[in-house]
Amino acid sequence: MSGPEPRVGGTVRDEETGRVGEVMGHQGGYVQLRPLLGGREWDVRPDRVRAVTATELLSARVAALNSLARKARTA
């Protein structure tokens, strides 16, 4: 991501993995991301993230909720 660091609480796409996450912080030259519905954080280089569009954010949220619903049905 060129320009300023993504802000904490913002939503970005990890271009290496394609995952969308919420920015939790910055440490050791990395951006710390967490999945939209919570879970284990991961680190990514700041030059490998970009802000998501409104359409991408909606799509990622729907996918996360669908995944959660599928897990609930099998439990």
C-alpha positions as CSV (number, residue, x, y, z in Angstrom):
1,M,0.0,0.0,0.0
2,S,1.6,3.2,-1.0
3,G,1.0,6.2,1.2
4,P,0.2,6.3,4.9
5,E,-0.1,3.1,7.0
6,P,-3.6,1.7,7.1
7,R,-5.4,3.0,10.2
8,V,-6.2,0.7,13.1
9,G,-9.8,-0.4,12.7
10,G,-9.7,-0.1,8.9
11,T,-10.4,-3.0,6.6
12,V,-7.8,-4.1,4.0
13,R,-7.0,-6.9,1.7
14,D,-3.9,-8.9,2.1
15,E,-2.7,-9.1,-1.5
16,E,-0.5,-12.2,-0.8
17,T,-3.3,-14.4,0.5
18,G,-6.4,-12.6,-0.8
19,R,-7.8,-12.5,2.7
20,V,-9.7,-9.4,4.0
21,G,-9.0,-8.4,7.6
22,E,-9.3,-5.6,10.1
23,V,-6.2,-3.7,11.0
24,M,-5.4,-4.4,14.6
25,G,-2.0,-2.6,14.8
26,H,1.5,-2.1,13.5
27,Q,4.5,-3.9,14.9
28,G,8.0,-4.6,13.7
29,G,7.4,-3.2,10.2
30,Y,4.3,-5.3,9.7
31,V,0.5,-4.7,9.7
32,Q,-1.4,-7.0,12.1
33,L,-4.7,-8.2,10.6
34,R,-7.6,-10.1,12.1
35,P,-10.4,-11.9,10.3
36,L,-13.6,-9.9,10.1
37,L,-15.5,-12.2,12.5
38,G,-12.5,-12.5,14.9
39,G,-9.9,-15.2,15.1
40,R,-6.2,-15.6,14.9
41,E,-4.2,-12.5,13.8
42,W,-1.6,-12.6,11.0
43,D,1.1,-10.2,9.9
44,V,1.6,-8.8,6.5
45,R,4.0,-6.3,5.0
46,P,2.5,-2.9,4.6
47,D,3.3,-2.9,0.8
48,R,1.2,-6.0,0.4
49,V,-2.1,-4.5,1.7
50,R,-4.7,-2.3,0.1
51,A,-7.9,-0.7,1.2
52,V,-11.0,-2.6,0.1
53,T,-13.9,-1.2,-1.8
54,A,-17.4,-1.2,-0.4
55,T,-18.3,-4.0,-2.7
56,E,-15.3,-6.1,-1.6
57,L,-16.1,-5.4,2.1
58,L,-19.8,-6.5,1.7
59,S,-18.7,-9.7,-0.2
60,A,-16.1,-10.6,2.5
61,R,-18.7,-10.1,5.3
62,V,-21.2,-12.2,3.5
63,A,-18.6,-15.0,2.9
64,A,-17.6,-14.9,6.6
65,L,-21.2,-15.1,7.8
66,N,-21.9,-18.0,5.4
67,S,-18.9,-19.8,6.7
68,L,-20.0,-19.3,10.3
69,A,-23.5,-20.6,9.4
70,R,-22.1,-23.7,7.7
71,K,-20.0,-24.5,10.8
72,A,-23.0,-24.0,13.1
73,R,-25.1,-26.5,11.0
74,T,-22.4,-29.2,11.2
75,A,-21.8,-28.8,15.0
